């Protein structure tokens, strides 16, 4: 592989992958969504093609023009925007028909199949997101108390079950009681809901799915998650090591220290 394609949505992940790929000596071509992607990405890649939401056929054409055969899918694209606020082109319409349902992972799997049919392989993302992967161990000075550790053990068991069912990947607990289970509202909203019900002092556990597809949708935490943890008055956070992305690590850990929040990964 001499050129890496990045199909880029919003957020910092496309920037991290572009920098890592170029450090590995690769030429980087981005296909970016005008309604989602940070325009500054153009400064971090060798070539960039802009498309509108729903123009998935343009993704194929752009990659073909650049002779790209291997890509990563990174950054967030609102699924509702992708298929309800724009008129989908022929490829997008085919993906809608072939997808098992309209959940994000189902649509991405259908997109991967469509790209493969055009000779374009979607790669696993950890190779280009290594700096963001959470290492095993204790990330903060303070480790979990005995009570918090009990909630972490229980939370991991429950979270893995709901993740296997593709319901969500986060559980909020307090003293052995499950306060919130993540669903379509997302991690941060589930944390806030659990904190409100528990009136603070809650433990948050976030895991990856047992069948986690490393080509996309890795669990991610960052400054916004920290804000939710602060609002929930959480005291501990447990993550999956090597399968979770941590954005702005130094800022996140410093903020966790200020909250006296125990953060661990296993």
C-alpha positions as CSV (number, residue, x, y, z in Angstrom):
1,X,0.0,0.0,0.0
2,X,1.4,3.3,-1.1
3,X,-1.7,5.4,-0.7
4,X,-4.3,5.4,2.1
5,X,-7.8,6.7,1.6
6,X,-9.7,8.2,4.4
7,X,-13.4,8.6,4.1
8,X,-13.8,11.3,6.7
9,X,-16.6,12.5,8.9
10,X,-16.5,15.0,11.7
11,X,-14.1,15.1,14.7
12,X,-10.4,14.6,15.2
13,X,-10.0,11.0,14.2
14,X,-9.3,11.7,10.5
15,X,-6.6,14.1,11.5
16,X,-4.9,11.6,13.8
17,X,-5.0,8.9,11.1
18,X,-3.7,11.2,8.4
19,X,-0.7,12.1,10.6
20,X,0.0,8.5,11.5
21,X,-0.3,7.3,7.9
22,X,2.1,10.0,6.6
23,X,4.5,9.1,9.4
24,X,4.4,5.6,8.0
25,X,5.4,7.0,4.6
26,X,2.0,6.7,2.9
27,X,0.4,9.2,0.6
28,X,-3.0,10.2,2.1
29,X,-6.2,11.0,0.1
30,X,-9.3,12.1,2.0
31,X,-12.9,12.0,0.8
32,X,-14.6,14.5,3.0
33,X,-18.3,15.3,3.7
34,X,-19.0,19.0,3.3
35,X,-21.7,19.0,5.9
36,X,-19.5,17.2,8.5
37,X,-15.7,17.3,8.0
38,X,-13.5,20.0,9.4
39,X,-12.1,22.0,6.4
40,X,-8.7,22.1,8.0
41,X,-8.3,18.5,7.1
42,X,-7.2,19.7,3.6
43,X,-4.0,20.9,5.2
44,X,-3.1,17.5,6.6
45,X,-3.5,15.3,3.5
46,X,-1.9,15.0,0.1
47,X,-5.3,15.3,-1.8
48,X,-8.9,15.9,-0.7
49,X,-12.2,15.4,-2.5
50,X,-15.3,17.0,-1.2
51,X,-18.7,15.4,-1.5
52,X,-22.2,16.2,-0.1
53,X,-24.2,14.0,2.2
54,X,-25.8,11.1,0.3
55,X,-23.3,11.2,-2.6
56,X,-21.8,7.8,-1.9
57,X,-21.2,7.2,-5.6
58,X,-18.9,10.2,-5.5
59,X,-16.9,8.4,-2.9
60,X,-16.2,5.6,-5.3
61,X,-15.3,7.9,-8.2
62,X,-13.0,10.0,-6.0
63,X,-11.1,6.9,-4.8
64,X,-10.9,5.5,-8.3
65,X,-9.5,8.8,-9.6
66,X,-6.7,8.6,-7.0
67,X,-6.2,4.9,-7.6
68,X,-6.9,4.2,-4.0
69,X,-7.6,0.5,-3.1
70,X,-7.4,0.6,0.7
71,X,-9.3,3.0,3.0
72,X,-10.3,3.6,6.6
73,X,-13.7,5.0,7.6
74,X,-13.2,7.6,10.3
75,X,-15.2,10.4,11.9
76,X,-18.8,10.8,12.7
77,X,-21.5,11.3,10.0
78,X,-25.0,11.6,11.4
79,X,-27.0,8.7,9.9
80,X,-30.2,10.6,10.0
81,X,-28.6,13.4,8.0
82,X,-27.0,10.9,5.6
83,X,-30.3,9.3,4.6
84,X,-33.1,11.7,5.5
85,X,-31.8,15.2,4.9
86,X,-30.4,14.5,1.5
87,X,-31.4,12.7,-1.6
88,X,-29.3,9.5,-1.7
89,X,-27.6,8.7,-5.0
90,X,-27.9,5.2,-6.6
91,X,-25.2,3.7,-4.4
92,X,-26.7,5.1,-1.2
93,X,-30.1,3.8,-2.3
94,X,-28.6,0.3,-2.8
95,X,-27.0,0.4,0.6
96,X,-30.3,1.2,2.2
97,X,-31.9,-1.7,0.4
98,X,-29.2,-4.2,1.4
99,X,-28.7,-3.1,5.0
100,X,-30.3,-5.4,7.6
101,X,-31.8,-2.3,9.3
102,X,-31.1,1.4,9.7
103,X,-28.7,1.2,12.6
104,X,-25.4,2.8,12.1
105,X,-23.3,-0.4,12.2
106,X,-25.6,-2.1,9.7
107,X,-25.4,0.7,7.2
108,X,-21.6,0.8,7.6
109,X,-21.4,-3.0,7.0
110,X,-23.4,-2.5,3.8
111,X,-21.1,0.3,2.8
112,X,-18.0,-1.9,3.3
113,X,-19.6,-4.5,1.1
114,X,-20.3,-1.9,-1.6
115,X,-16.7,-0.7,-1.5
116,X,-15.4,-4.3,-1.7
117,X,-17.5,-4.9,-4.8
118,X,-15.6,-2.0,-6.4
119,X,-12.2,-3.4,-5.4
120,X,-11.7,-1.1,-2.4
121,X,-10.8,-2.7,0.9
122,X,-11.7,-1.2,4.3
123,X,-8.9,-1.6,6.8
124,X,-9.0,-1.9,10.6
125,X,-8.5,1.5,12.2
126,X,-6.1,0.7,15.1
127,X,-3.1,0.7,12.8
128,X,-3.6,4.4,12.2
129,X,-5.1,5.3,15.6
130,X,-2.5,3.8,17.8
131,X,-1.8,7.0,19.8
132,X,-5.4,7.1,20.9
133,X,-5.8,3.5,22.0
134,X,-6.3,3.2,25.8
135,X,-3.5,1.2,27.4
136,X,-4.2,-1.4,30.1
137,X,-3.9,-0.3,33.7
138,X,-4.7,2.7,35.9
139,X,-4.8,6.1,34.0
140,X,-5.2,8.3,37.1
141,X,-3.3,8.5,40.4
142,X,-6.3,7.1,42.3
143,X,-7.5,3.6,41.7
144,X,-11.1,2.3,42.4
145,X,-12.1,1.7,45.9
146,X,-13.4,-1.8,46.9
147,X,-17.0,-0.6,46.4
148,X,-16.2,0.9,43.1
149,X,-14.4,-2.2,42.0
150,X,-17.4,-4.3,42.8
151,X,-19.6,-2.1,40.6
152,X,-17.0,-2.2,37.8
153,X,-17.0,-6.0,37.8
154,X,-20.8,-6.1,37.7
155,X,-20.9,-3.3,35.2
156,X,-18.6,-5.1,32.8
157,X,-20.7,-8.3,32.9
158,X,-23.9,-6.4,32.2
159,X,-22.3,-4.0,29.6
160,X,-20.9,-6.9,27.6
161,X,-24.4,-8.5,27.5
162,X,-26.1,-5.4,26.2
163,X,-23.2,-4.7,23.8
164,X,-23.6,-8.2,22.4
165,X,-27.3,-7.4,21.7
166,X,-26.2,-4.1,20.0
167,X,-28.3,-2.1,22.4
168,X,-25.4,0.1,23.8
169,X,-22.0,-0.2,25.4
170,X,-22.2,1.8,28.6
171,X,-23.7,1.1,32.0
172,X,-24.0,3.4,35.0
173,X,-24.2,1.8,38.5
174,X,-24.2,2.7,42.2
175,X,-23.8,0.2,45.0
176,X,-24.7,-2.7,42.8
177,X,-27.8,-1.1,41.3
178,X,-27.9,-0.4,37.5
179,X,-29.1,3.2,37.0
180,X,-28.8,3.6,33.3
181,X,-28.1,1.5,30.2
182,X,-27.0,3.2,27.1
183,X,-29.3,3.1,24.1
184,X,-29.7,5.3,21.1
185,X,-29.2,8.5,23.1
186,X,-25.4,7.8,23.3
187,X,-22.8,7.5,26.1
188,X,-22.9,11.0,27.5
189,X,-26.6,11.2,27.8
190,X,-26.7,7.8,29.5
191,X,-24.0,9.0,32.0
192,X,-26.0,12.1,32.8
193,X,-29.2,10.1,33.2
194,X,-27.5,7.7,35.6
195,X,-26.0,10.5,37.6
196,X,-29.3,12.2,38.0
197,X,-31.0,9.0,39.2
198,X,-28.1,8.1,41.5
199,X,-27.7,11.6,42.8
200,X,-23.9,11.4,42.2
201,X,-21.3,8.9,43.3
202,X,-21.9,6.7,40.3
203,X,-19.6,4.3,38.5
204,X,-19.5,4.2,34.7
205,X,-18.4,1.2,32.6
206,X,-17.9,1.4,28.9
207,X,-17.0,-1.7,26.8
208,X,-16.6,-2.8,23.2
209,X,-18.8,-5.4,21.6
210,X,-17.7,-9.0,21.7
211,X,-17.9,-9.0,17.9
212,X,-16.5,-5.5,17.6
213,X,-15.6,-4.7,14.0
214,X,-12.2,-2.9,14.2
215,X,-12.9,-1.3,10.8
216,X,-15.2,1.2,12.4
217,X,-17.2,2.2,15.4
218,X,-14.5,1.8,18.2
219,X,-15.8,3.0,21.5
220,X,-14.6,6.6,22.1
221,X,-14.3,8.9,25.1
222,X,-13.0,12.4,25.3
223,X,-13.5,15.8,26.8
224,X,-17.3,15.7,26.2
225,X,-17.4,12.4,28.1
226,X,-15.5,14.1,30.9
227,X,-18.1,16.9,31.1
228,X,-20.9,14.3,31.4
229,X,-18.9,12.5,34.1
230,X,-18.6,15.8,36.0
231,X,-22.3,16.6,35.7
232,X,-23.1,13.1,37.0
233,X,-20.7,13.4,39.9
234,X,-19.1,10.1,38.8
235,X,-16.3,8.6,40.9
236,X,-15.0,5.9,38.6
237,X,-14.8,5.1,34.9
238,X,-13.8,1.7,33.5
239,X,-12.8,1.1,29.9
240,X,-11.7,-1.7,27.6
241,X,-8.0,-1.5,27.0
242,X,-6.7,-1.7,23.4
243,X,-10.3,-1.4,22.1
244,X,-11.2,2.1,23.2
245,X,-10.1,5.5,21.8
246,X,-9.3,8.3,24.2
247,X,-9.3,11.8,22.7
248,X,-7.1,14.6,24.1
249,X,-5.6,12.1,26.6
250,X,-3.6,14.7,28.6
251,X,-6.5,17.0,29.0
252,X,-8.8,14.1,29.9
253,X,-6.5,12.7,32.6
254,X,-5.9,16.1,34.0
255,X,-9.6,16.8,34.2
256,X,-10.2,13.4,35.8
257,X,-7.6,14.2,38.5
258,X,-9.3,17.4,39.3
259,X,-12.6,15.4,39.8
260,X,-10.7,12.8,41.9
261,X,-12.1,10.3,39.3
262,X,-10.6,6.8,39.1
263,X,-10.0,5.8,35.5
264,X,-8.9,2.2,34.7
265,X,-8.7,0.0,31.6
266,X,-8.7,-3.7,31.4
